[in-house]
Amino acid sequence: MPNPLTHGLAVAAAALLATTGAALADWPEKPITFVVPYSPGGGFDSYVRAVAPEMEKILGAEVVVENIPGAGGQKGAATVYRADPDGYTIGIWNVPGLTVPQLLGKSSGYDLTDVTWIGNLATSKYALAVQADSEFDSLEALCSQGEPFKHSDTGPASTSSVTARISMSLIDCPIMNVTGYKGSTDTIVGLMRGEVDATIKPIASLLKYQKSGDVKILMTFENERTLADVPTSTELGYTDFANFDLRRIVGGPPGIPADIQAKLSEALIGAANSAAVQEWSASSNRPLDPVGADEASAIMSNLMEFYTQYKDVLE
């Protein structure tokens, strides 16, 4: 005769499993919030707003873009990290920028080793730009002016700040980060106003301002040229600069169930590969590099290890 207590526990466990399975099968049943940790109009915002409508079609639920700027992206990142792990809150993460507080042991409100990674949306290369009529015509000129060159940034946890500080330290070029800008667009506008000497931003973010005659791109952080008239850092002898790039990785709070993580990942990759988003990418010159959850998790693990070697520069 079965033990009543054991039998009761087994029945309860089976009921819970069945209920959980049914809940997951019905997911999503309400809108999904997609957090952008910066103000509207910047690169991260543009990417999310491009894929969100296509994710809606795939998931059959509304995907609401919510901008939560502050603390160089940390406020939005912490908001995502603290959300319920039910798959209804995800966000786009600025990497390596958002690795900095954790590498330095500072309180940030999140732990990147626990984030549920969903996929890498894009990988962007950087470029160095000055005002269109600037007296500086090269990085060498910026570095040899007798004082640190002023560089516009959103904050020390931004990826461009990380790239600028580490890359300039490799060539002993003095730099002063001017922070407080709300987003990448504002940092470029600050350059155009003459508030700084230069800025390092994704190539795509700078291109339209170069085409309008407001900024001049001096160099890209690449091995191979993507801009016919602009030399690469490798061509100019700065061989290590091409190692630094910007990852736009999507993740959610710790503990999202594996099947919901998989659905979100499939929706993200499907949206990035859709005709509409591919057309947007080509017309806006914003490259896509979509990979799934497993690859994104591996990328994050490798990047955390890579940037640990520059911890002293970032302190």
C-alpha positions as CSV (number, residue, x, y, z in Angstrom):
1,M,0.0,0.0,0.0
2,P,1.5,3.4,-1.0
3,N,2.7,5.8,1.7
4,P,0.0,8.5,1.8
5,L,2.5,11.3,2.5
6,T,4.8,10.2,-0.4
7,H,1.8,9.8,-2.7
8,G,0.5,13.3,-1.8
9,L,3.8,14.9,-2.5
10,A,4.1,13.2,-5.8
11,V,0.6,14.3,-6.9
12,A,1.4,17.9,-5.8
13,A,4.7,17.9,-7.7
14,A,3.0,16.6,-10.8
15,A,0.3,19.2,-10.6
16,L,2.8,22.0,-10.2
17,L,4.8,20.7,-13.2
18,A,1.7,20.5,-15.3
19,T,0.6,24.0,-14.2
20,T,4.1,25.4,-14.9
21,G,4.2,23.7,-18.3
22,A,0.9,25.1,-19.3
23,A,1.9,28.6,-18.2
24,L,5.1,28.4,-20.3
25,A,3.2,27.1,-23.2
26,D,0.9,30.1,-23.1
27,W,3.8,32.6,-22.9
28,P,3.6,35.4,-23.9
29,E,0.2,36.5,-22.6
30,K,1.0,40.2,-22.1
31,P,3.3,42.9,-23.5
32,I,7.0,42.5,-23.3
33,T,9.1,45.5,-22.1
34,F,12.3,46.0,-24.1
35,V,14.5,48.5,-22.0
36,V,17.0,50.8,-23.7
37,P,19.3,52.2,-21.0
38,Y,19.8,55.5,-22.9
39,S,17.7,58.4,-24.2
40,P,15.8,58.1,-27.5
41,G,17.5,58.8,-30.7
42,G,20.9,57.1,-30.1
43,G,22.3,53.9,-31.6
44,F,21.0,51.5,-29.0
45,D,17.5,53.0,-29.2
46,S,17.6,52.8,-33.0
47,Y,18.5,49.1,-33.0
48,V,15.8,48.2,-30.5
49,R,13.1,50.2,-32.3
50,A,14.0,48.5,-35.6
51,V,13.6,44.9,-34.2
52,A,10.8,45.4,-31.8
53,P,7.9,45.4,-34.5
54,E,9.3,42.3,-36.0
55,M,9.6,40.5,-32.7
56,E,6.0,41.4,-32.1
57,K,5.0,39.5,-35.2
58,I,7.0,36.5,-34.3
59,L,5.9,36.3,-30.6
60,G,2.3,37.4,-31.1
61,A,2.6,40.0,-28.3
62,E,3.3,43.7,-28.1
63,V,6.9,44.7,-27.5
64,V,7.1,48.0,-25.8
65,V,10.3,50.0,-26.0
66,E,11.1,51.9,-22.7
67,N,14.0,54.3,-22.4
68,I,15.6,54.4,-18.9
69,P,18.7,56.6,-19.2
70,G,21.0,57.4,-16.3
71,A,24.4,56.5,-14.8
72,G,25.9,55.7,-18.2
73,G,23.4,52.9,-18.8
74,Q,23.6,51.4,-15.3
75,K,20.1,52.5,-14.3
76,G,18.4,50.8,-17.2
77,A,20.6,47.7,-16.8
78,A,19.8,47.4,-13.1
79,T,16.1,47.8,-13.9
80,V,16.2,44.8,-16.2
81,Y,18.3,42.8,-13.7
82,R,15.9,43.3,-10.9
83,A,12.8,42.5,-12.9
84,D,10.8,39.3,-12.5
85,P,12.4,36.4,-14.4
86,D,9.2,35.8,-16.4
87,G,10.4,36.9,-19.8
88,Y,8.4,40.1,-19.8
89,T,11.3,42.4,-19.3
90,I,14.5,42.3,-21.4
91,G,17.0,45.0,-22.3
92,I,19.9,45.8,-24.6
93,W,23.3,45.9,-22.9
94,N,26.2,48.1,-23.8
95,V,29.3,45.9,-23.7
96,P,32.1,46.4,-22.7
97,G,30.9,49.6,-21.1
98,L,28.6,48.0,-18.6
99,T,31.4,45.6,-17.6
100,V,33.4,48.4,-16.0
101,P,31.6,48.8,-12.6
102,Q,31.7,45.1,-12.0
103,L,35.4,44.8,-13.0
104,L,36.2,47.6,-10.5
105,G,34.1,46.0,-7.8
106,K,31.7,48.9,-7.7
107,S,28.0,48.7,-6.9
108,S,26.0,48.7,-10.2
109,G,22.8,46.9,-9.3
110,Y,23.5,44.0,-11.6
111,D,25.9,41.0,-12.0
112,L,26.7,40.2,-15.6
113,T,27.6,36.6,-14.8
114,D,24.0,36.0,-13.8
115,V,22.2,37.8,-16.6
116,T,20.0,35.5,-18.9
117,W,21.6,36.2,-22.2
118,I,19.2,36.2,-25.2
119,G,21.4,37.1,-28.2
120,N,23.9,39.5,-29.7
121,L,22.2,41.9,-32.0
122,A,25.1,43.8,-33.5
123,T,28.8,44.4,-33.3
124,S,30.0,47.9,-34.3
125,K,33.4,49.2,-35.0
126,Y,34.6,52.6,-33.8
127,A,35.9,55.7,-35.4
128,L,37.6,58.9,-34.2
129,A,36.0,62.2,-35.3
130,V,36.7,65.9,-34.9
131,Q,34.8,69.0,-36.0
132,A,34.7,69.4,-39.8
133,D,36.9,72.6,-39.6
134,S,39.1,71.3,-36.7
135,E,42.8,72.2,-36.8
136,F,43.5,68.5,-35.8
137,D,44.0,66.3,-38.8
138,S,45.2,63.1,-37.1
139,L,45.3,61.3,-33.8
140,E,49.0,62.2,-33.5
141,A,48.1,65.9,-33.7
142,L,45.5,65.4,-30.9
143,C,47.9,63.6,-28.7
144,S,50.8,66.1,-29.1
145,Q,49.0,69.4,-28.4
146,G,50.6,69.7,-25.0
147,E,47.5,68.9,-22.9
148,P,45.0,66.1,-22.8
149,F,42.5,66.2,-25.6
150,K,38.9,66.5,-24.6
151,H,36.7,63.6,-25.5
152,S,32.8,63.7,-25.2
153,D,31.1,60.8,-23.4
154,T,28.0,59.8,-21.6
155,G,29.9,58.4,-18.6
156,P,32.7,56.1,-17.5
157,A,30.5,53.0,-17.9
158,S,29.9,53.7,-21.6
159,T,31.7,51.6,-24.2
160,S,33.2,54.5,-26.0
161,S,34.7,55.7,-22.7
162,V,36.2,52.3,-22.1
163,T,37.5,52.2,-25.7
164,A,38.9,55.7,-25.5
165,R,40.7,55.3,-22.2
166,I,42.2,51.9,-22.9
167,S,43.2,52.6,-26.5
168,M,44.8,56.0,-25.6
169,S,46.7,54.4,-22.7
170,L,48.3,52.0,-25.1
171,I,50.0,54.8,-27.0
172,D,50.5,57.1,-24.0
173,C,48.1,59.7,-25.4
174,P,46.7,62.0,-22.7
175,I,42.9,62.3,-22.7
176,M,40.2,64.0,-20.6
177,N,36.7,62.5,-20.8
178,V,34.0,65.2,-20.7
179,T,30.9,63.3,-19.4
180,G,27.3,64.0,-18.6
181,Y,25.9,63.7,-22.2
182,K,22.6,61.8,-22.3
183,G,23.3,59.7,-25.3
184,S,25.7,59.1,-28.3
185,T,23.8,61.7,-30.3
186,D,24.4,64.3,-27.6
187,T,28.1,63.5,-27.5
188,I,28.4,64.2,-31.2
189,V,26.4,67.4,-30.9
190,G,28.8,68.4,-28.1
191,L,31.6,67.9,-30.5
192,M,29.9,70.0,-33.2
193,R,29.4,72.8,-30.7
194,G,33.1,72.8,-29.9
195,E,32.8,71.6,-26.3
196,V,35.4,68.9,-26.9
197,D,38.2,68.2,-29.3
198,A,37.1,64.8,-30.5
199,T,34.9,61.9,-29.9
200,I,35.1,58.1,-30.5
201,K,31.8,56.6,-31.5
202,P,30.5,53.8,-33.8
203,I,31.2,54.4,-37.4
204,A,27.4,54.4,-38.3
205,S,26.7,57.0,-35.6
206,L,29.2,59.4,-37.1
207,L,28.6,58.8,-40.8
208,K,25.5,61.0,-41.2
209,Y,27.2,63.9,-39.5
210,Q,30.2,63.5,-41.8
211,K,27.9,63.5,-44.8
212,S,26.2,66.7,-43.6
213,G,29.6,68.4,-43.2
214,D,29.5,68.7,-39.4
215,V,32.3,66.3,-38.4
216,K,35.4,64.8,-40.0
217,I,36.3,61.2,-39.4
218,L,40.1,60.8,-39.0
219,M,40.4,57.1,-38.4
220,T,38.4,53.9,-37.9
221,F,39.3,51.2,-35.4
222,E,39.6,48.5,-38.0
223,N,42.0,46.2,-39.8
224,E,40.3,46.5,-43.2
225,R,38.8,49.7,-44.6
226,T,35.0,50.1,-44.6
227,L,35.2,53.8,-45.5
228,A,37.2,54.3,-48.7
229,D,38.7,57.7,-47.8
230,V,39.4,57.1,-44.1
231,P,42.5,55.2,-43.0
232,T,42.2,52.4,-40.4
233,S,44.0,52.3,-37.1
234,T,46.0,49.4,-38.3
235,E,47.2,51.3,-41.4
236,L,48.3,54.1,-39.2
237,G,50.3,51.8,-36.9
238,Y,47.9,51.5,-34.0
239,T,47.7,47.7,-34.4
240,D,45.8,47.0,-31.1
241,F,42.9,49.4,-31.7
242,A,41.0,47.0,-33.9
243,N,40.5,44.7,-30.9
244,F,38.0,47.1,-29.4
245,D,34.4,47.2,-30.6
246,L,30.9,47.7,-29.3
247,R,28.5,44.8,-28.6
248,R,24.8,45.3,-28.5
249,I,23.8,42.3,-26.5
250,V,20.2,41.5,-25.4
251,G,19.6,40.0,-22.0
252,G,17.1,39.6,-19.2
253,P,17.0,39.1,-15.4
254,P,18.6,36.0,-13.9
255,G,16.5,32.9,-13.8
256,I,14.4,33.2,-17.0
257,P,13.2,29.7,-17.8
258,A,15.2,28.0,-20.6
259,D,12.2,27.6,-22.9
260,I,11.2,31.3,-22.6
261,Q,14.8,32.3,-23.1
262,A,14.8,30.1,-26.3
263,K,11.6,31.8,-27.6
264,L,13.0,35.2,-27.0
265,S,16.3,34.3,-28.7
266,E,14.5,32.9,-31.7
267,A,12.3,36.0,-31.9
268,L,15.3,38.3,-31.7
269,I,17.3,36.5,-34.4
270,G,14.2,36.1,-36.6
271,A,13.6,39.8,-36.3
272,A,17.2,40.7,-37.1
273,N,17.1,38.5,-40.2
274,S,13.7,39.8,-41.4
275,A,13.5,41.6,-44.7
276,A,12.4,44.8,-43.0
277,V,15.2,44.9,-40.5
278,Q,17.8,43.9,-43.1
279,E,16.6,46.8,-45.3
280,W,16.8,49.2,-42.4
281,S,20.3,48.0,-41.6
282,A,21.5,48.6,-45.2
283,S,19.8,51.9,-45.6
284,S,21.0,53.3,-42.3
285,N,24.5,51.7,-42.5
286,R,23.9,50.1,-39.1
287,P,25.5,46.6,-39.3
288,L,23.8,43.5,-37.8
289,D,25.6,40.5,-36.2
290,P,22.8,38.4,-34.8
291,V,23.7,35.3,-32.8
292,G,21.7,33.3,-30.3
293,A,21.7,32.8,-26.6
294,D,24.5,30.2,-26.3
295,E,26.8,32.3,-28.5
296,A,26.0,35.5,-26.6
297,S,26.8,33.8,-23.3
298,A,30.1,32.7,-24.7
299,I,30.9,36.2,-26.0
300,M,30.1,37.7,-22.6
301,S,32.4,35.2,-20.8
302,N,35.3,35.9,-23.2
303,L,34.8,39.7,-23.0
304,M,34.8,39.7,-19.2
305,E,38.1,37.8,-19.3
306,F,39.6,40.1,-22.0
307,Y,38.8,43.4,-20.3
308,T,40.0,42.2,-16.9
309,Q,43.6,42.8,-18.1
310,Y,42.8,46.5,-18.4
311,K,41.3,46.9,-15.0
312,D,44.1,49.3,-13.8
313,V,43.5,51.6,-16.7
314,L,39.8,51.9,-15.9
315,E,40.2,52.6,-12.2
